[in-house]
Amino acid sequence: MKNTFGSALCLTIFGESHGAGVGAVLDGMAAGVPVDPAALAALMDKRRARGDGLSTARVEADEVRILSGVVNGRTTGTPLTLLIENHNTRSGDYAATAALLRPGHADYTAYARYRGWQDARGGGHFSGRITAGLVAGGGVVLGALERAGVRIATHIARCAGIPDAPFAQDDPAALAAQLDALEARGAGFALLDPGAEAPMQAAIRAAGAEGDSVGGVLETAILGLPAGVGEPFFDSVESVLAHMAFAIPAVKGIEFGAGFGFADLRGSEANDPLRIRQGRVYTETNRNAGINGGLTNGMPVVFRTVVKPTPSIYKEQRTVDYAAGQNASLSIKGRHDPCIVPRAAVVQTCAAALAVGDLLTARWGEGWMVRPDVCREEETPWNTD
């Protein structure tokens, strides 16, 4: 299995949903980078289930234990090992239906790949539980990015058909204010319009009451990246961000800026006009999401992903009994989210942080982590006086 992401800054995830724990090993961090346990705990809290009918009844503390790589609150330059223990497992919920392949899950594909040796309890290594390690590792990188002037945040653009206000991707100042507002919301639903929360919650509860689930769209903004980041063709900014986005369970599509809307535009409408302001190049619009030719142009990078409805639903479904080799029906037991979109927002933020961190490290080495100005040194403003 390929469980490592990154070429310069690498994250390896490990664990199973009902094993002793899950976690990650983060390698490539410079020595001396501050690691804030409180900030890390706050990120983990955003991903954590509440058992409130909006998420799974499986509630875990999700406390991150740093086993290596940090001394006296700073990185040592060696790999960080981050462990989140599992305590609230009920593997017996899956025993009676162990031979029944769950529609929408990786049960069949995992069996085809590993011939029955995979840990199937709660989805094993294919479970959304594994994203706890991704948040832990990405959270460390996110802190380093913020000190370097790069901000990343994700909100629920749409859930169960109910929209939130969009990011102001054309206006960096307005977008920064939106990120401030999201940060102030803490562990609640990541929304720009607080009025959207009640109808979203009602729709999630309604689906759950019917034994069903709903999906949605997440929108992520990356603010503060300098121009010239990326490695075309195969490590373009879009390629690396999409790689990490599709590593999040249930993400089935991605678009940058105008995205699929480009199909209905002319070139004169799709292009972002270039101007100089305060001695630096900027674009008047940002339909291309701050990326040209696979490289950043200094404008905000904005992308959206679609998250499918949680496949674990309580409605009866048609399936296959692979042990008996015959068709069957399945009524899933256990504890499941009627919607994973709210919890997935912070996962996408931390996944993006890992992608951006790897891109910056490929460009400038470890220096950007300890000298926040290193990313800005090559920017040459024009004298327009």
LUMZA-171843 format. One line per 3 residues: number of its first residue (from 1); their letters; for each residue x, y, z of C-alpha. Coordinates in pm, 1 decimal, always signed. Layout:
BEGIN
NUM) A) X/Y/Z | ...
***
This chain:
BEGIN
1) MKN) +0.0/+0.0/+0.0 | +120.7/+352.9/-78.2 | +60.0/+552.4/+235.4
4) TFG) +319.2/+828.8/+191.9 | +258.6/+1167.9/+31.2 | +520.7/+1424.2/-64.7
7) SAL) +865.1/+1439.7/-220.6 | +1038.7/+1698.6/-0.3 | +801.5/+1718.6/+295.4
10) CLT) +650.7/+1372.6/+347.2 | +358.7/+1237.2/+547.3 | +301.1/+866.0/+607.6
13) IFG) -31.4/+762.9/+761.0 | -93.1/+441.2/+952.5 | -356.2/+253.5/+1151.0
16) ESH) -702.6/+101.2/+1120.5 | -1043.4/+217.5/+1235.4 | -1072.5/-47.4/+1508.5
19) GAG) -703.2/-106.2/+1574.8 | -505.3/+29.5/+1867.8 | -477.1/+369.4/+1706.9
22) VGA) -418.5/+577.5/+1396.9 | -157.6/+838.5/+1322.9 | +110.9/+977.1/+1098.1
25) VLD) +484.4/+1022.4/+1057.6 | +585.4/+1366.5/+927.6 | +934.3/+1382.2/+779.2
28) GMA) +1114.3/+1680.7/+630.2 | +1040.0/+1948.0/+889.0 | +1327.4/+2181.2/+968.2
31) AGV) +1473.1/+2186.5/+1317.9 | +1347.3/+2455.3/+1553.4 | +993.7/+2496.7/+1415.9
34) PVD) +741.3/+2572.9/+1696.2 | +468.3/+2312.8/+1752.1 | +167.0/+2443.0/+1942.8
37) PAA) -22.3/+2156.8/+2116.7 | -323.7/+2381.1/+2182.6 | -354.6/+2479.3/+1815.8
40) LAA) -319.9/+2114.5/+1716.0 | -588.4/+2013.0/+1965.5 | -822.2/+2280.7/+1827.6
43) LMD) -783.9/+2139.3/+1475.1 | -847.3/+1786.3/+1597.3 | -1157.8/+1910.3/+1778.8
46) KRR) -1299.5/+2039.4/+1448.8 | -1273.0/+1688.8/+1301.3 | -1400.3/+1509.2/+1612.0
49) ARG) -1747.0/+1351.8/+1622.5 | -1996.8/+1486.7/+1876.8 | -2254.2/+1206.3/+1894.3
52) DGL) -2520.9/+1472.6/+1842.1 | -2713.6/+1320.9/+1553.4 | -2512.3/+1524.9/+1303.7
55) STA) -2213.3/+1289.6/+1320.2 | -2137.8/+934.9/+1429.8 | -2217.6/+823.7/+1784.3
58) RVE) -1860.6/+697.0/+1805.3 | -1700.4/+975.3/+2008.2 | -1322.1/+965.5/+2052.5
61) ADE) -1102.5/+1204.5/+2249.6 | -865.2/+1236.3/+1951.1 | -577.7/+1349.3/+2169.2
64) VRI) -252.0/+1364.1/+1971.5 | +50.7/+1206.2/+2137.2 | +379.8/+1325.9/+1987.7
67) LSG) +611.3/+1028.9/+2026.5 | +916.6/+1174.0/+1851.9 | +1053.3/+1473.8/+1668.0
70) VVN) +958.4/+1748.9/+1916.3 | +1149.1/+1862.1/+2226.9 | +1060.8/+2164.3/+2438.5
73) GRT) +789.0/+2266.5/+2193.7 | +1007.6/+2274.7/+1881.1 | +1089.0/+2025.9/+1608.6
76) TGT) +1422.0/+1845.9/+1626.5 | +1459.2/+1799.6/+1250.7 | +1391.2/+1425.5/+1275.3
79) PLT) +1057.6/+1258.4/+1187.0 | +755.3/+1348.8/+1399.7 | +551.5/+1045.5/+1504.3
82) LLI) +193.8/+1144.2/+1588.0 | -39.2/+890.9/+1750.7 | -414.4/+912.2/+1813.7
85) ENH) -535.7/+615.9/+2016.2 | -867.0/+439.8/+1949.4 | -1074.7/+381.4/+2261.3
88) NTR) -1442.6/+368.5/+2160.0 | -1452.7/+73.7/+1918.0 | -1736.9/-177.6/+1883.3
91) SGD) -1608.4/-432.6/+1635.1 | -1893.3/-669.5/+1716.4 | -2129.5/-442.2/+1522.5
94) YAA) -1969.7/-572.8/+1202.7 | -1942.7/-943.8/+1285.9 | -2288.6/-1051.8/+1167.8
97) TAA) -2249.0/-885.5/+827.2 | -1875.1/-940.5/+776.5 | -1924.5/-1132.9/+449.4
100) LLR) -2165.8/-877.4/+302.5 | -2000.3/-615.0/+83.5 | -2119.9/-264.6/+174.5
103) PGH) -2227.3/-65.8/-133.4 | -2022.6/+250.9/-183.3 | -1743.5/+125.0/+44.3
106) ADY) -1404.4/-27.3/-35.1 | -1511.6/-372.4/+90.9 | -1507.2/-539.9/-250.4
109) TAY) -1208.8/-354.8/-392.3 | -1005.2/-415.6/-74.7 | -1092.8/-785.6/-92.1
112) ARY) -990.2/-796.0/-459.8 | -658.6/-627.7/-373.7 | -569.7/-806.6/-47.5
115) RGW) -759.1/-1134.7/-86.2 | -927.3/-1116.3/+252.8 | -623.3/-1030.3/+464.4
118) QDA) -729.3/-666.8/+511.4 | -869.9/-545.9/+844.6 | -1238.6/-509.9/+758.8
121) RGG) -1354.9/-386.2/+1101.1 | -1519.5/-48.7/+1052.1 | -1355.5/-18.3/+711.4
124) GHF) -1007.3/-77.9/+853.5 | -743.9/+134.7/+680.4 | -1003.0/+263.5/+432.1
127) SGR) -1208.4/+431.5/+704.2 | -1249.0/+806.8/+740.8 | -1102.2/+751.6/+1087.4
130) ITA) -758.9/+750.0/+923.8 | -796.1/+1121.0/+843.6 | -724.3/+1194.2/+1210.3
133) GLV) -356.2/+1133.0/+1134.2 | -377.8/+1353.5/+827.2 | -514.2/+1640.3/+1040.0
136) AGG) -244.2/+1589.6/+1301.8 | +40.4/+1597.6/+1048.9 | -117.2/+1869.3/+836.5
139) GVV) -181.8/+2075.1/+1148.7 | +189.7/+2093.9/+1225.9 | +258.9/+2218.0/+870.8
142) LGA) -35.4/+2459.0/+885.6 | +122.2/+2634.7/+1182.8 | +450.7/+2675.2/+994.2
145) LER) +266.5/+2812.8/+690.1 | +81.3/+3069.7/+898.3 | +410.6/+3196.5/+1038.8
148) AGV) +531.2/+3229.1/+678.8 | +228.2/+3442.2/+591.5 | +26.0/+3170.2/+415.8
151) RIA) -330.9/+3115.6/+536.3 | -554.4/+2821.0/+447.3 | -919.1/+2768.6/+538.8
154) THI) -1215.9/+2564.5/+420.5 | -1587.7/+2626.9/+450.4 | -1897.4/+2426.8/+362.7
157) ARC) -1994.6/+2575.3/+28.3 | -2304.4/+2356.2/+6.0 | -2454.5/+2074.5/+211.4
160) AGI) -2771.4/+1878.3/+135.5 | -2845.8/+2132.1/-138.0 | -2826.7/+2431.5/+99.4
163) PDA) -2562.6/+2691.5/-2.8 | -2328.8/+2905.8/+201.4 | -2189.7/+3241.4/+80.3
166) PFA) -1889.7/+3190.3/-154.7 | -1531.2/+3293.6/-93.4 | -1439.9/+3636.5/-235.2
169) QDD) -1170.2/+3485.6/-455.8 | -1123.2/+3804.8/-665.9 | -1054.0/+4024.9/-361.7
172) PAA) -765.4/+3920.0/-131.4 | -859.9/+4175.4/+138.4 | -1223.1/+4062.0/+152.1
175) LAA) -1110.3/+3698.9/+149.0 | -877.7/+3763.6/+443.6 | -1174.3/+3902.7/+639.6
178) QLD) -1372.8/+3588.5/+558.3 | -1090.1/+3370.7/+687.2 | -1088.1/+3576.2/+1008.3
181) ALE) -1460.8/+3510.9/+1048.2 | -1417.1/+3137.9/+992.7 | -1140.5/+3125.3/+1251.2
184) ARG) -1363.0/+3304.4/+1502.0 | -1634.4/+3037.1/+1461.6 | -1408.2/+2775.0/+1620.0
187) AGF) -1533.2/+2417.0/+1609.9 | -1883.3/+2494.4/+1481.0 | -1999.7/+2443.8/+1123.0
190) ALL) -1744.3/+2615.1/+897.5 | -1978.3/+2868.3/+735.8 | -1948.8/+3224.6/+611.9
193) DPG) -2324.1/+3277.6/+652.8 | -2425.9/+3165.1/+1004.6 | -2788.4/+3162.1/+888.5
196) AEA) -2716.6/+2855.8/+674.4 | -2630.1/+2636.9/+973.5 | -2982.1/+2566.9/+1104.0
199) PMQ) -3127.5/+2450.8/+768.5 | -2816.3/+2242.0/+698.3 | -2844.1/+2072.4/+1034.8
202) AAI) -3214.0/+2011.4/+984.5 | -3148.3/+1848.7/+646.1 | -2874.6/+1626.1/+792.0
205) RAA) -3098.6/+1517.9/+1080.4 | -3386.8/+1448.8/+843.0 | -3171.1/+1222.5/+627.1
208) GAE) -3038.0/+1044.6/+934.9 | -3389.9/+989.5/+1067.9 | -3471.8/+810.4/+742.1
211) GDS) -3161.3/+592.0/+768.5 | -3001.7/+785.2/+483.0 | -2718.8/+1035.9/+433.1
214) VGG) -2631.6/+1354.3/+242.0 | -2321.9/+1506.2/+80.0 | -2200.3/+1850.9/-16.5
217) VLE) -1926.7/+2076.4/-149.2 | -1621.2/+2211.9/+34.0 | -1441.1/+2529.2/-77.1
220) TAI) -1079.6/+2592.3/+25.2 | -886.3/+2919.1/-2.6 | -508.1/+2958.5/+16.0
223) LGL) -402.7/+3318.7/+73.4 | -49.9/+3458.8/+76.2 | +134.5/+3231.2/-165.0
226) PAG) +401.1/+3419.1/-363.1 | +415.5/+3395.4/-741.4 | +620.6/+3117.8/-899.9
229) VGE) +539.4/+2820.8/-673.8 | +485.6/+2487.5/-848.5 | +667.5/+2237.7/-1069.1
232) PFF) +503.2/+2190.8/-1409.8 | +397.0/+1965.9/-1563.5 | +346.6/+1674.2/-1326.8
235) DSV) +382.7/+1861.1/-997.4 | +174.2/+2162.5/-1094.0 | -8.9/+2333.8/-810.2
238) ESV) -338.2/+2186.4/-930.8 | -185.0/+1837.2/-958.5 | -43.4/+1835.8/-606.5
241) LAH) -354.1/+1983.6/-443.4 | -580.2/+1743.8/-634.6 | -359.8/+1450.7/-530.8
244) MAF) -415.8/+1533.6/-165.2 | -783.9/+1620.3/-209.0 | -858.1/+1281.0/-362.8
247) AIP) -679.0/+1112.5/-73.0 | -969.3/+1225.5/+146.9 | -1233.0/+950.0/+157.9
250) AVK) -1557.5/+1043.3/-25.1 | -1408.3/+1325.5/-236.7 | -1518.4/+1254.1/-595.4
253) GIE) -1446.2/+1575.2/-785.2 | -1246.7/+1898.9/-778.3 | -1245.7/+2232.6/-959.6
256) FGA) -1023.9/+2541.6/-940.0 | -1159.8/+2895.6/-974.9 | -1429.7/+2904.4/-1242.6
259) GFG) -1379.8/+2529.7/-1280.2 | -1635.0/+2359.7/-1503.3 | -1786.0/+2702.0/-1563.9
262) FAD) -1500.7/+2765.4/-1809.0 | -1684.6/+2542.6/-2055.4 | -1947.7/+2814.0/-2108.1
265) LRG) -1708.8/+3111.1/-2134.7 | -1518.1/+3269.4/-2420.2 | -1145.8/+3334.2/-2388.8
268) SEA) -1214.2/+3704.3/-2342.2 | -1423.5/+3615.2/-2038.8 | -1203.7/+3337.3/-1901.2
271) NDP) -874.9/+3531.1/-1900.4 | -783.2/+3736.7/-1593.0 | -655.8/+4083.5/-1698.2
274) LRI) -310.5/+4171.2/-1560.0 | -228.6/+4504.5/-1394.9 | +31.7/+4656.5/-1163.3
277) RQG) -69.6/+4786.0/-822.2 | +169.1/+4911.2/-553.9 | +459.7/+4792.1/-768.2
280) RVY) +341.0/+4433.1/-805.8 | +154.5/+4234.0/-1067.9 | -198.5/+4124.7/-986.7
283) TET) -502.0/+4009.3/-1182.7 | -824.4/+4210.0/-1189.2 | -1029.1/+3890.3/-1167.2
286) NRN) -930.3/+3547.7/-1039.8 | -1119.9/+3296.1/-1250.5 | -800.4/+3089.2/-1283.0
289) AGI) -772.0/+3059.4/-904.3 | -428.0/+3213.9/-870.1 | -265.4/+2958.3/-1100.7
292) NGG) -128.7/+2991.3/-1455.1 | +72.6/+2720.1/-1625.6 | +63.8/+2515.8/-1306.6
295) LTN) +241.1/+2794.4/-1111.6 | +101.2/+3039.6/-858.8 | +60.2/+3400.4/-974.8
298) GMP) +25.8/+3559.3/-629.8 | -354.9/+3574.0/-622.5 | -557.3/+3351.1/-386.3
301) VVF) -571.5/+2982.8/-478.3 | -933.2/+2867.7/-446.1 | -1066.5/+2519.7/-515.9
304) RTV) -1383.0/+2323.0/-447.1 | -1439.5/+1951.0/-393.3 | -1756.3/+1746.8/-397.4
307) VKP) -1805.1/+1506.7/-108.1 | -2041.3/+1217.5/-171.6 | -2307.0/+1111.2/+81.8
310) TPS) -2176.4/+878.2/+352.7 | -2201.5/+525.1/+207.1 | -2289.1/+367.7/+543.8
313) IYK) -2668.6/+403.9/+555.0 | -2929.7/+206.4/+746.0 | -3165.3/+156.4/+454.4
316) EQR) -3171.2/-197.4/+315.3 | -2946.8/-230.6/+8.2 | -2875.8/-496.8/-252.9
319) TVD) -2528.1/-647.6/-227.5 | -2323.9/-967.1/-249.4 | -2227.5/-1226.5/+10.7
322) YAA) -1871.9/-1292.4/-104.7 | -1825.4/-1590.8/+129.8 | -2132.0/-1767.6/-11.8
325) GQN) -2084.9/-1633.3/-363.4 | -2443.5/-1521.6/-402.4 | -2660.5/-1213.1/-410.9
328) ASL) -2788.2/-1082.9/-77.2 | -2939.8/-784.0/+97.2 | -2779.4/-576.5/+371.0
331) SIK) -2898.6/-360.9/+658.0 | -2590.3/-193.2/+803.1 | -2541.9/-185.5/+1179.4
334) GRH) -2298.0/+21.5/+1381.2 | -2243.2/+395.3/+1425.8 | -2216.5/+616.9/+1119.6
337) DPC) -2229.1/+982.6/+1012.8 | -2542.1/+1094.7/+828.6 | -2309.3/+1354.1/+671.8
340) IVP) -1929.7/+1381.9/+682.2 | -1907.4/+1722.6/+512.6 | -1882.9/+1935.3/+832.9
343) RAA) -1605.6/+1718.0/+977.6 | -1423.5/+1695.0/+644.5 | -1368.7/+2072.0/+618.4
346) VVQ) -1067.6/+2074.1/+851.6 | -937.2/+1757.3/+685.4 | -929.1/+1938.7/+351.7
349) TCA) -754.7/+2238.2/+510.8 | -481.7/+2018.2/+656.3 | -448.6/+1817.2/+334.5
352) AAL) -397.3/+2143.6/+145.2 | -139.0/+2251.1/+403.4 | +63.6/+1936.3/+337.8
355) AVG) +46.0/+1992.8/-37.4 | +151.1/+2358.5/-9.2 | +425.0/+2272.2/+239.7
358) DLL) +568.4/+2016.3/+0.4 | +558.2/+2265.4/-288.2 | +735.1/+2533.9/-83.5
361) TAR) +998.4/+2288.0/+37.3 | +1063.1/+2177.2/-321.2 | +1110.5/+2544.9/-413.9
364) WGE) +1309.1/+2678.7/-117.1 | +1407.9/+2380.8/+95.6 | +1347.3/+2387.5/+471.3
367) GWM) +1435.1/+2757.1/+488.8 | +1076.7/+2880.9/+458.1 | +988.7/+2709.5/+787.6
370) VRP) +1243.5/+2898.2/+997.8 | +1287.4/+3214.8/+789.9 | +934.6/+3321.6/+695.4
373) DVC) +1065.6/+3592.8/+460.8 | +1258.3/+3349.5/+238.3 | +954.9/+3300.1/+12.3
376) REE) +937.7/+3675.5/-54.3 | +1301.7/+3744.6/-133.1 | +1269.3/+3669.6/-505.2
379) ETP) +969.9/+3897.9/-556.4 | +1091.6/+4203.0/-750.4 | +846.1/+4494.0/-750.9
382) WNT) +844.6/+4733.6/-1040.8 | +909.5/+5101.7/-987.2 | +605.9/+5263.5/-1146.1
385) D) +669.6/+5619.4/-1028.9
***
